[in-house]
Amino acid sequence: MSSRDQQTNPDTGTLGGSDDELLDNAAFLVHSEPADVLAWARRARSATAVTAAQVYRTSVGRHRHAPPAARRDILAVDAARWGATDLSRRLAEVTVAHGASGAYRVDWATGSALHGALLWSGDVDSDDRNIQGVRTVTAGVLNGRPVAAATAYGDEGRVWDLATGATIARLRLDGGVAALGPVTVGGRGVLAVTGYTAVEGITRASVYTMDAASGVRLGTPFITYASTSGALATATVDGRSVALAGDGSSVRVWDLSEELPWGEPFEGHTGQAIEAAAITLLSGRIVAITGDTHGVVRTWDLRDRKEVAPPITLPERRISGLAVLALEGRTVLATWTADGPIQLRDLSGEILAELLPDTRPGSLGEALAVADLHGRPVLVAADRKGRVHVVDPASGRELCTPLPSYDGTPVKVSVADADGHPVAVVGGYGSSTVHAWDLAAACDAMPPAHMPPTPGTVTGLAVAKLRGREAIVTTHTKNADEEHPTRGESFLRVTDLADGSPAAPVAATDEGLRRLALTHVGTEPVAVVNWWDGPRLLRLPEAEDVGTTFRTRHHSQDHKGNVCALATGTHDHRPVIVTGGPDNEARAWYADDGTLLTALAGRGDGIVTAAAVGLLQGRAVAITAGSGFTPEVRVWWLGDGEPVCHPEIGHDGFVNAIALTRLGNALVAITGGEDHSVRVWDVSTGRPVRPALTGHTQPIRCVAVAEDDGHHPIAFTGSDDGTVRAWDLETGHERSCTHLPAPVTHIAITATHRIVAAFGDDIAVLSARELRRHGC
């Protein structure tokens, strides 16, 4: 360990030193309480301390509640992604339980779309098995303390400290919640709630308040006459705390202090339900701005209910976001409809600007918020793909790359200040987790300049020797359509293994490239990629199309859809490609001329999820795994398609990855499954050679094999749980476990025994420090 790290006690994480010295201390980052480190990070001043703070915050949502060993691994990778190689090395050397340091050091890693701005992540902790995600989020200041609150689909909610993520209260709900809003009532910080709650034993649509400190409902709910909407706004008017909410097409205002309606409802929306609401100050008057399901926005005086501006009709009916901001001395309305850009208007309805023209919003009513960033207003927008955009409304420029989605699809956003920094709280469908982003840190981040970013999500990974040097070959996809994930721009990238520098320019290819394998045609190394219903060969490293056509006579035995799996090998000393497609069908092709060798008829209703090719008893053999209602693994001779055996390997669900190696005198397959298990089985008999290897906590996505220095076969597996595990195939013991910042989708092992792992858009190259047992 470096001398600069030795002043820290590894068991307690305590040390002396200045703020910046603390942040540059690797042991402090690994062992200290995350809340303490985040507090120090907000005070970073020197360049090294700012970088350490960015490194720590990059994946804090993943390592915050992890044990020190996992935090150490993730931080070491993130430091390499930021180009902080010395910090990465020192982090890998930090000792944890039993004096163990990390099993691997990080040689280098790519850093695509890094922010270093995630403050914390928190779970709503719903016990509802049918939870669909976060229903609503809000942020504000209550009792002098910045807080965030969220509810899930179901009856769970939670309040957090906005700066630290510490839980303040669990909300005790007895019905669904449509919207939350912070407000102070009688000196007490409360949450105004629209939704459903039990009144005299009957669940009724209502508006009510909850104590933010205890999570207990206060007073008597206000019963509404129609179903409640997500439109809610709170304010203090003439000394009274009020809540404004939609009640069908009516807009009602309640005095929360007196627990009474305040004035008559506003009825200007003529039969259309309210979807969005805001309260603002306009020329000394407190006004409400409300939007309905026909896309009509009305501005009216909160005191006398009279409209103070002409109604505005938006181009689309459904309103996903509505916010008010002051821009160049005038009040500006920002709206975001379901299929359009963000539009900025003055209150007369004149369009001033359109922002994010190619981006579509997330949820109705909650996809847009306003923040104050360095004294100027900015718009914070959550899009349909789960990304959060920070946009300067004056110039239309995005101030940072979109903040990513870590869980589910966060499409709801709220903003408040914490410690002088604007913090965006986001949540959405598919996950009960909310994330808090420091917007100043995101927009002020110094992007890593040590390595070019990757061109998109990694969809394939392999290693090869090209022109005498080891290289990494990857395929990437970006801008994929949610409904058609095989579409989108595709790229092939060749990188020098030694330092990550480009070995050739990134090559743009046709859309749909999502599988990759390598082979040789003659003496030329080529990449095999999927291209709709057949393979395609690209000469390396330039990615020039070889021009070989893989088609059968009259297309009678072509794949009936996209190629879903690829593997390469040899048959009769010729290179072959095995492809898997729909209906669990498989094909074997000669790579040198594109002729069909074998066609394996489909069975079932799924697709081939994985394939591998090897030699058994001197003959070429293929293994293909299928999905569907009856997932099946098939072992067949490449020459004639006849079955070798009928495997009974024990996976409960799909097989996602296959690798082959020799164990003693037997050819064995290592398969990773959706059931989180690794199975090792004899290819000749189809029977397991040992019990399942367990340890992963989520589905396994990739498998690779190698030998250690003692020529013992080792299997490496990567999983959605974000770990790479090494298994001794002779004993079945786990040799090491290394944590990465995101789910691991692809693994390759180099000739020099380095691990290349892909996660999201990025790759990391790891070198073993020693392969003694390092459990997770």
Secondary structure as GFF3:
##gff-version 3
##sequence-region A 1 776
A	DSSP	three_ten_helix	3	5	.	.	.	ID=ss1
A	DSSP	alpha_helix	19	23	.	.	.	ID=ss2
A	DSSP	alpha_helix	26	31	.	.	.	ID=ss3
A	DSSP	alpha_helix	34	41	.	.	.	ID=ss4
A	DSSP	alpha_helix	47	58	.	.	.	ID=ss5
A	DSSP	alpha_helix	60	63	.	.	.	ID=ss6
A	DSSP	alpha_helix	68	81	.	.	.	ID=ss7
A	DSSP	alpha_helix	85	92	.	.	.	ID=ss8
A	DSSP	three_ten_helix	97	99	.	.	.	ID=ss9
A	DSSP	beta_strand	104	109	.	.	.	ID=ss10
A	DSSP	beta_strand	118	123	.	.	.	ID=ss11
A	DSSP	beta_strand	134	142	.	.	.	ID=ss12
A	DSSP	beta_strand	145	152	.	.	.	ID=ss13
A	DSSP	beta_strand	156	161	.	.	.	ID=ss14
A	DSSP	beta_strand	167	172	.	.	.	ID=ss15
A	DSSP	beta_strand	177	185	.	.	.	ID=ss16
A	DSSP	beta_strand	188	199	.	.	.	ID=ss17
A	DSSP	beta_strand	202	211	.	.	.	ID=ss18
A	DSSP	beta_strand	217	223	.	.	.	ID=ss19
A	DSSP	beta_strand	228	237	.	.	.	ID=ss20
A	DSSP	beta_strand	240	247	.	.	.	ID=ss21
A	DSSP	beta_strand	250	255	.	.	.	ID=ss22
A	DSSP	beta_strand	260	261	.	.	.	ID=ss23
A	DSSP	beta_strand	274	282	.	.	.	ID=ss24
A	DSSP	beta_strand	285	292	.	.	.	ID=ss25
A	DSSP	beta_strand	296	301	.	.	.	ID=ss26
A	DSSP	beta_strand	307	313	.	.	.	ID=ss27
A	DSSP	beta_strand	319	327	.	.	.	ID=ss28
A	DSSP	beta_strand	330	337	.	.	.	ID=ss29
A	DSSP	beta_strand	342	346	.	.	.	ID=ss30
A	DSSP	beta_strand	351	355	.	.	.	ID=ss31
A	DSSP	beta_strand	368	373	.	.	.	ID=ss32
A	DSSP	beta_strand	376	382	.	.	.	ID=ss33
A	DSSP	beta_strand	388	391	.	.	.	ID=ss34
A	DSSP	beta_strand	409	418	.	.	.	ID=ss35
A	DSSP	beta_strand	421	429	.	.	.	ID=ss36
A	DSSP	beta_strand	431	438	.	.	.	ID=ss37
A	DSSP	alpha_helix	439	444	.	.	.	ID=ss38
A	DSSP	beta_strand	457	466	.	.	.	ID=ss39
A	DSSP	beta_strand	469	478	.	.	.	ID=ss40
A	DSSP	beta_strand	489	496	.	.	.	ID=ss41
A	DSSP	beta_strand	507	509	.	.	.	ID=ss42
A	DSSP	beta_strand	516	521	.	.	.	ID=ss43
A	DSSP	beta_strand	524	531	.	.	.	ID=ss44
A	DSSP	beta_strand	534	539	.	.	.	ID=ss45
A	DSSP	beta_strand	544	545	.	.	.	ID=ss46
A	DSSP	three_ten_helix	553	555	.	.	.	ID=ss47
A	DSSP	beta_strand	565	571	.	.	.	ID=ss48
A	DSSP	beta_strand	574	580	.	.	.	ID=ss49
A	DSSP	beta_strand	586	590	.	.	.	ID=ss50
A	DSSP	beta_strand	596	600	.	.	.	ID=ss51
A	DSSP	beta_strand	608	616	.	.	.	ID=ss52
A	DSSP	beta_strand	619	626	.	.	.	ID=ss53
A	DSSP	beta_strand	633	637	.	.	.	ID=ss54
A	DSSP	beta_strand	643	645	.	.	.	ID=ss55
A	DSSP	beta_strand	655	663	.	.	.	ID=ss56
A	DSSP	beta_strand	666	673	.	.	.	ID=ss57
A	DSSP	beta_strand	678	682	.	.	.	ID=ss58
A	DSSP	beta_strand	700	707	.	.	.	ID=ss59
A	DSSP	beta_strand	713	719	.	.	.	ID=ss60
A	DSSP	beta_strand	723	728	.	.	.	ID=ss61
A	DSSP	beta_strand	734	739	.	.	.	ID=ss62
A	DSSP	beta_strand	746	749	.	.	.	ID=ss63
A	DSSP	beta_strand	755	759	.	.	.	ID=ss64
A	DSSP	beta_strand	762	768	.	.	.	ID=ss65
###
